Amino acid sequence: MRSRPRRAPLVPRWLIIVAVLGVLVVVAGIVAAAVGMDGHQVAVPSVAGMTEPQAITTLQGAGLVMVDGGTRFSVSAPEGTVVSQDPPAGSLLPRGGKVTVVFSAGAETFPMPDVIGMDASEAVRDLESRGLVVTTETVASQLASGTVIGSYPSPGVEVRRGTDVRLSVAGRSLASDILTPYALDGLVVVIDPVPRDSSPDVTAEVSRRVRALLEASGARVVVTRISSTAATTPGDRVTRATETTGVTCAIVLDVRQSAGGGIEVRGSSTVDSAHQAMSVGFTSAVVQALRSAGLDVRTADGAAEAVLSALKKPGCTIVLGSMNDPEDSAHFSDPEWTDNVAQAVYRAVGATFAAGAQEGSDGGR
């Protein structure tokens, strides 16, 4: 009996073997990839608030690469520090992954720095480092040549990078042709620049200029409030004034919050009887000096200002104008106008007290 020939399989055995091996290779690859992924992923660290070198070091330590994402303005993050990162902290990346970091360009706006009294070259460097565009003008002054005596915008006014800033810089002396040079050694003057919610802080601006002129002539000057960032209560200002020994006179600088523009001068209503005549004479000298400077001035009844009331010495209140008057507001931002006011006050002090500076004080310094 003849045997039936063997039928060839429908699927060759070698093909089945190859297919099985292929499946095994794929499975092995998946498993290997999963194992490799678990073994090489790292958590992204937080670099918020770091400087660029710190951020680079931190990310490199985690096996990651920093990518500079540029800058953007930030009120909360100091200039040059990290303000954001992508991916965020805690995310998983493979080793060698990239983290994009954005740095702070600082606040878009910031208060105009107070550079009055600084050397002009130093002030220019400081302002230009903040992105401001600075020009200078030389003006006559009793201060040392090269000293900044005014700025526009005024200190404390909000500015931004690219803002044009004009500095008034002391040149030739005023003593020979603009201001009478007074010898004020032994004089002690209290200046009380009343804090108001105004920009610029014109009472502080005028106070700085009056102080510079008086001290250049030998007087000792005590200011009850130094800057707009350290506004004090009436009680704080009175304490500073009354702690001063040998006070000759006091000058209160204020601005009007109601309508009605122009400068107003008020004598002290609380001066003691021994100084009454001197106080009246001083108030009159202030009015005359301001008018001689071409300023619009009116007088008013005496005022019981806190500092004047506490000291009871010769003095007056000078209301520089109204915050609600457009013309006055323009004056408050004009260094030339504030210089004129300061020089007039200096003339009044000198004309009233220079001859008897020692006698006008109670015990000197």
ZIDA-V686682 format. One record per run of one state. SS is the DSSP state (~ for helix, > for strand, _ for the rest). FROM is the first residue (numbers start at 1). LEN is the number of residues. Records with the same first field share a line. If there is no record, write none. Layout:
SS: FROM-LEN, FROM-LEN
//
This chain:
_: 1-12, 44-7, 62-3, 73-8, 87-5, 95-3, 105-4, 112-7, 130-3, 140-7, 153-5, 161-3, 171-17, 194-8, 217-3, 224-4, 231-3, 243-6, 257-6, 269-4, 293-4, 304-2, 312-2, 323-3, 333-2, 354-3, 361-5
~: 13-28, 52-10, 120-10, 202-15, 228-3, 234-9, 273-20, 306-6, 326-7, 335-19, 357-4
>: 41-3, 51-1, 65-8, 81-6, 92-3, 98-7, 109-3, 119-1, 133-7, 147-6, 158-3, 164-7, 188-6, 220-4, 249-8, 263-6, 297-7, 314-9
//
